[in-house]
Amino acid sequence: MTLHKRLIETEGALEASLKTKQGELASQPMQATTTIETVPLMTTTTYPPIGQTSEACPSSLAPVLAMTTTTTTLEQATSLDRQNMMKEIKALELQMAELKEAKEKLAKLEEKYDKSKQNVAEKAREVKSLEKRIRELEKELTLDKTLAEVKKILWAKIGQSITDQWQSIETIHEQMDLISLAQFKNQKARASLGNMPELVNKMIQVLNTRSKDQLVAIGIRSRNNTILLIKRVLSLRNFVQTLERKCQEMHAEVNEFITKITTLQSRGLPSLVTSAGRLLSHEHYAKRVNNYASNQITTSSST
């Protein structure tokens, strides 16, 4: 824009100079005419009679010759001034033409610049629109909302998985009760056996090496009853050992289940049992899970 202003100022100066030169050129003929008119004219001219010598002619024609010489000189000066003025005018016209061409080029450049500015403005508006849309999408697709949806889906899956496996959970808790009962009964049976399993081996050896009278003498009146007693002791001993081994196996499986449940509970899974250690019913536990999941989802949405 500074270049355009300078071109306008230059054009104004050239136009003023051109008008001045044209005015001077137009006024010069008038000055020449005025100069010619101011030359003093002869009031009276005396011509010599015929036959008189021509020596008096130069003195009588001197004013006329002077006027002619002055007029010629003025015309030559005026012609020279007009030629110089025309040259200056032509130079000014050339400068005006160059200035016009420069203005046209400047106008084209300004047009391109304006179009470029329009394109830049349009791009800037598009960028602002995209930035606004991105902010709107960020508000719509916040991490909290997504996390809440993910939690909702996960808790739904967890609830369905618990429903599918609830029968197994009940069975495991029944096994825990049975293990406790079996361990109690096993301890009672082991206490009732005492050291009888060790005496059985000795009684078998006695029965195999003694006669009936010898057995009666040591207090064994019925060999068959003694054999049945030995069998009961051995059967009870084998049962106690088998039950103890089975309890250990079941206890290992239950401990594995308890370890997994404890890990899940540490991550937020509600407890399966009451404060007294009894397993909840499926309906009560489903309500507990739903309430806990709702609180988690609400907390995620509010934050």
C-alpha positions in Angstrom: 0.0 0.0 0.0 3.0 2.4 0.6 4.1 1.7 -3.0 0.7 2.6 -4.3 0.6 5.8 -2.3 4.0 6.8 -3.7 2.9 6.1 -7.2 -0.2 8.3 -6.7 2.0 11.1 -5.3 4.4 10.7 -8.3 1.5 10.7 -10.8 0.1 13.9 -9.2 3.5 15.6 -9.4 4.0 14.6 -13.0 0.5 15.8 -13.9 1.1 19.2 -12.2 4.5 19.5 -14.0 2.9 18.6 -17.3 0.1 21.1 -16.9 2.7 23.8 -16.0 4.8 23.1 -19.1 1.7 23.1 -21.3 0.7 26.4 -19.8 4.1 27.9 -20.4 4.0 26.5 -24.0 0.7 28.1 -24.6 1.7 31.5 -23.2 4.9 31.9 -25.2 3.4 32.9 -28.6 1.5 35.7 -26.9 4.7 37.0 -25.3 6.4 37.0 -28.7 3.6 38.9 -30.3 3.7 41.4 -27.4 7.4 41.9 -27.9 7.0 42.5 -31.5 4.2 45.1 -30.9 6.4 47.0 -28.5 9.0 47.7 -31.2 8.8 51.4 -32.1 7.3 52.1 -35.5 8.2 54.8 -37.9 5.8 57.7 -37.8 6.9 59.2 -41.1 9.0 57.8 -43.9 10.6 60.2 -46.4 11.5 58.7 -49.7 14.1 60.5 -51.9 13.1 61.9 -55.2 13.8 60.1 -58.4 17.2 60.6 -59.5 18.5 61.3 -56.1 21.4 59.2 -54.9 20.7 56.2 -52.8 23.0 57.1 -49.9 20.0 58.4 -47.9 18.2 55.0 -48.0 20.1 53.3 -45.2 19.4 56.0 -42.7 15.7 56.2 -43.5 15.2 52.3 -43.4 17.0 51.6 -40.2 14.0 51.3 -37.9 12.3 48.8 -40.3 15.5 46.7 -40.5 15.8 46.9 -36.7 12.2 45.7 -36.2 12.7 42.8 -38.7 15.9 41.7 -37.0 14.2 41.8 -33.5 11.2 39.8 -34.8 13.4 37.2 -36.4 15.4 36.8 -33.1 12.3 36.5 -31.1 10.8 33.9 -33.4 14.0 31.9 -33.3 14.1 32.1 -29.5 10.4 31.1 -29.3 11.0 28.2 -31.7 13.9 27.0 -29.5 11.9 27.3 -26.4 9.0 25.5 -28.0 11.3 22.6 -29.1 12.8 22.3 -25.6 9.3 22.5 -24.1 8.0 19.8 -26.4 11.0 17.6 -25.5 10.2 18.1 -21.8 6.5 17.4 -22.5 7.4 14.3 -24.4 9.6 13.2 -21.5 6.8 13.9 -19.1 4.4 11.9 -21.2 6.9 9.0 -21.3 7.1 9.2 -17.5 3.3 9.3 -17.3 3.1 6.2 -19.6 5.6 4.4 -17.4 3.8 5.5 -14.4 0.5 4.2 -15.8 2.1 0.9 -16.7 3.5 0.7 -13.2 0.0 1.4 -11.8 -1.5 -1.3 -13.9 1.2 -3.8 -12.7 0.6 -2.7 -9.1 -3.2 -3.1 -9.6 -2.7 -6.6 -10.8 -0.4 -7.4 -7.9 -2.9 -5.9 -5.5 -5.6 -8.0 -7.1 -3.5 -11.1 -6.6 -2.7 -10.1 -3.1 -6.3 -9.5 -2.3 -7.2 -12.9 -3.7 -4.4 -14.4 -1.6 -5.7 -12.7 1.5 -9.2 -14.0 0.7 -7.8 -17.5 0.4 -5.9 -17.1 3.6 -9.0 -15.8 5.3 -11.0 -18.7 4.0 -8.4 -21.2 5.2 -8.3 -19.5 8.6 -12.1 -19.7 8.8 -11.9 -23.4 7.9 -9.2 -24.0 10.5 -11.3 -22.2 13.2 -14.3 -24.3 12.2 -12.3 -27.5 12.4 -10.9 -26.5 15.8 -14.4 -25.8 17.0 -15.6 -29.1 15.8 -12.6 -30.9 17.4 -13.5 -29.2 20.7 -17.1 -30.3 20.4 -16.0 -33.9 19.6 -13.6 -33.8 22.6 -16.5 -32.9 24.8 -18.7 -35.6 23.3 -15.9 -38.2 23.4 -14.3 -37.5 26.7 -12.2 -40.2 28.4 -14.5 -40.1 31.5 -17.6 -40.9 29.4 -15.8 -43.6 27.5 -14.4 -45.1 30.8 -18.0 -45.1 32.2 -19.3 -47.0 29.2 -16.4 -49.5 29.4 -17.1 -50.0 33.1 -20.8 -50.5 32.4 -20.0 -53.2 29.8 -17.4 -54.8 32.0 -19.7 -55.0 35.0 -22.4 -56.4 32.8 -20.0 -59.1 31.7 -18.9 -59.8 35.3 -22.5 -60.1 36.5 -23.4 -62.5 33.7 -20.3 -64.6 34.4 -21.1 -64.8 38.1 -24.7 -65.8 37.2 -23.3 -68.5 34.9 -20.9 -69.8 37.5 -23.1 -69.3 40.6 -23.9 -73.0 40.8 -20.2 -73.8 40.9 -19.7 -71.2 43.5 -22.4 -72.7 45.7 -20.9 -76.1 45.2 -17.4 -74.9 46.3 -18.9 -73.3 49.4 -20.7 -76.5 50.2 -17.4 -78.3 49.8 -15.9 -75.9 52.2 -18.6 -76.9 54.7 -18.1 -80.6 54.0 -14.4 -80.3 54.4 -14.8 -78.7 57.7 -17.3 -81.4 58.8 -15.1 -84.2 57.4 -12.0 -82.8 59.2 -14.0 -82.8 62.4 -15.3 -86.3 62.0 -11.9 -87.5 60.9 -10.3 -86.1 64.0 -13.0 -87.8 66.1 -12.4 -91.1 64.3 -8.6 -90.8 64.7 -9.1 -90.1 68.4 -11.4 -93.1 68.8 -8.8 -95.4 67.1 -6.1 -94.3 69.4 -3.2 -96.8 69.1 -5.4 -99.6 67.9 -3.9 -99.6 64.4 -0.5 -100.5 66.0 -2.0 -103.3 68.1 -3.8 -104.8 65.1 -0.6 -106.0 63.6 0.4 -107.8 66.9 -3.1 -109.3 67.2 -2.8 -110.7 63.7 0.5 -112.3 64.5 -0.9 -113.8 67.7 -3.9 -115.2 65.9 -1.6 -116.8 63.3 0.8 -118.4 65.9 -1.5 -119.4 68.8 -3.9 -122.3 69.2 -7.5 -121.9 70.4 -6.6 -122.9 74.0 -3.7 -120.5 74.0 -6.0 -117.7 72.7 -8.5 -118.5 75.4 -5.8 -118.4 78.0 -4.8 -114.9 77.0 -8.5 -113.7 76.9 -9.4 -114.2 73.2 -12.4 -116.5 73.4 -13.6 -116.0 69.8 -11.1 -116.0 66.9 -13.8 -114.9 64.5 -14.9 -111.9 66.6 -11.3 -110.8 67.0 -10.8 -111.0 63.2 -13.9 -108.9 62.7 -12.6 -106.4 65.2 -9.3 -106.3 63.4 -11.1 -105.7 60.1 -13.1 -102.9 61.5 -10.0 -101.2 62.9 -8.2 -101.6 59.7 -11.2 -100.3 57.6 -11.6 -97.3 59.9 -7.9 -96.6 59.7 -8.0 -96.8 55.9 -11.1 -94.6 55.8 -9.5 -92.0 58.0 -6.4 -91.9 55.8 -8.5 -91.7 52.6 -10.8 -89.0 54.0 -7.8 -87.0 55.1 -6.2 -87.3 51.7 -9.5 -86.3 50.0 -9.9 -83.4 52.3 -6.4 -82.2 51.5 -7.2 -82.3 47.7 -10.5 -80.5 48.1 -8.9 -78.0 50.4 -6.3 -77.2 47.8 -9.0 -76.6 45.2 -11.0 -74.5 47.5 -7.9 -72.5 48.4 -7.2 -71.8 44.7 -10.7 -70.6 44.3 -10.5 -68.4 47.4 -7.2 -66.9 46.1 -8.8 -65.9 42.8 -11.9 -64.5 44.6 -9.6 -62.5 47.0 -7.7 -61.1 44.0 -10.9 -60.0 42.3 -12.2 -58.5 45.5 -9.0 -56.5 45.9 -9.8 -55.1 42.4 -13.3 -54.1 43.3 -15.5 -57.3 43.2 -18.0 -57.3 46.1 -17.7 -60.0 48.7 -19.6 -63.2 48.2 -20.3 -63.8 51.9 -22.1 -62.0 54.7 -20.4 -60.6 57.7 -20.9 -64.0 59.4 -19.0 -65.8 56.6 -22.1 -67.3 55.0 -22.6 -67.3 51.2 -25.1 -64.8 50.0 -28.0 -66.0 47.8 -27.7 -65.2 44.1 -30.4 -62.6 44.2 -28.8 -60.7 47.1 -25.3 -60.9 45.5 -26.7 -59.7 42.1 -28.2 -56.6 43.8 -24.9 -56.0 45.6 -23.0 -56.1 42.3 -25.5 -53.9 40.5 -25.3 -51.2 43.3 -21.5 -51.3 43.3 -21.3 -51.0 39.5 -23.8 -48.1 39.4 -21.7 -46.3 42.0 -18.5 -46.9 40.0 -20.1 -45.7 36.7 -21.6 -42.6 38.4 -18.2 -41.7 39.9 -16.6 -42.0 36.5 -19.2 -39.8 34.8 -19.1 -37.1 37.5 -15.3 -36.8 37.4 
